[in-house]
């Protein structure tokens, strides 16, 4: 293959999901790598407990160093958060029609894949209406409603009805029905959208003789509501990217479709997830695809679509592409939002359960660590420096998720509790809680910025809530719940996922239920609330 880049997607390891997919020494190596994240997290927690009992002074110094590290990290991330907030608000206000006017873009088509299971007609049509209201040419928009056979005839029928209703709106709208129990597949979004993409290629692109190079594919959740200029913004970034066929394009996920209906805990959990993605947009060298994302159809087709045998297909597609192109692949942050639902169920406790399950599924992205490390070992063409950087970022990120909140908010008191009378009589024992409290107070000052940014991201208050002044008050006071939410919906589901992976108890795909109290979705985070 002299003179031609080797495509690693032909490797037998390219779409491996778990150790059970391998045999012999490869299986053992992959299994050890699956144990690694949980071992590091539990090892950190157990180390603090053991040191608190036998070496409380060591434990105290470790906790103080950890607190300083957390403070510096918080300040560092807050700067990124603020910069991206300003960038996003700017991009929302930019006239992308004018920006793209100097480029030839009329040849660019957009395939939008909308996988759904048992979501309501209102949720599905809300997304289609937002696509209809975009400023991009509708004769260049190709919509695929990706239904699941296992969802039953009623769900499939909704797709057929939407085909008829929107047939004259878009260049093409079709419903695909993903068969259940196909060999080598896991029931979930990855297998569904991969099937839908291939059907779209056969039924639309090939029949209409549309070049794969001229098509961008957006993989959305079914509750995704796009802003009027989203596709213009996405197209501009694609046409101006340094290497558009070795790039994915990542918007900012805002969970604010139903933000006024959600309870404060749900709002904080949703906005915290958005904030992390905003921070990552300012660090593109650490950014992987998440939830809604876009990629060239040519790239997608050449590299065998999304992985069909795992849960975290949204992030795995980036790692697949990185391996396929021997490290020469990146994610382009577009700093422009798409809007989705915050967790909301029929009751408070169902909502809490759904938030936990959703965050555990996101934390199950830890399954990418053994895949990445294993394929870094196998693929000799990726530069060593890039392997080390990506490996550290992934391991440190999941380790921090599962351990940092627990160490800072709970385990920091263990030396005093378990260290014995001799340690409790020392000056260090007296100062430990004071220093920890002061450092945490400084770190928590960032919640003021979170409250301000959160207020700017929520849409206009619905008329039915206008008389309830307490809603706006709670939009600020809700940030006092952060110490609770980062433990219950951050560290614990993170440890849960890592422990399951450590013991080989692989998770299946869990579909987040979509529930709204109202039918209309009004999204407009333009900063006018500040």
Protein Blocks (a to p, Z undefined) as FASTA:
>chain_A
ZZiacdfklpmklmpcblmlpghjllmmmmmmmmmmmmmmmmmmmmmmmmmmmmmmlmmm
mmmmmmmmmmmmmmmmmmmmmmmmmmmmmmmmpcfklmmmmpcfklpccddddddfkbcf
klmmmmmmmmmmpmbdfklcccdddddfknojklmmmmmmmmmmmmmmpmbdcdddddeh
iehiacdfklmmmmmmmmmmmmmmmmnopafklpccddddfklccdfklmmmmmmmmmmp
mblmlcccddddddfklmmmpcfklmmmmmmmmmmmmmmmmmmmlcccehjadddfklmm
mnopaafkbfklmlmmmmmmmmmnnopacdddehiacdddddddfbfklmmmmmmmmmmm
mmmmmmmmmmmmmmmmmmmmbcfklmmmmmmmmmmmmmmmmmmmmmmmmmmmmmmmmnoj
mlmmpmklmmmmmmmmmmmmmmmmmmmmmmmmmmmmpccddfklmmmmmlmmmmmmmmmm
mmmmmmmmmmmmmmmmmmmmmnopacdddddddddfbfbdcdddehlmZZ
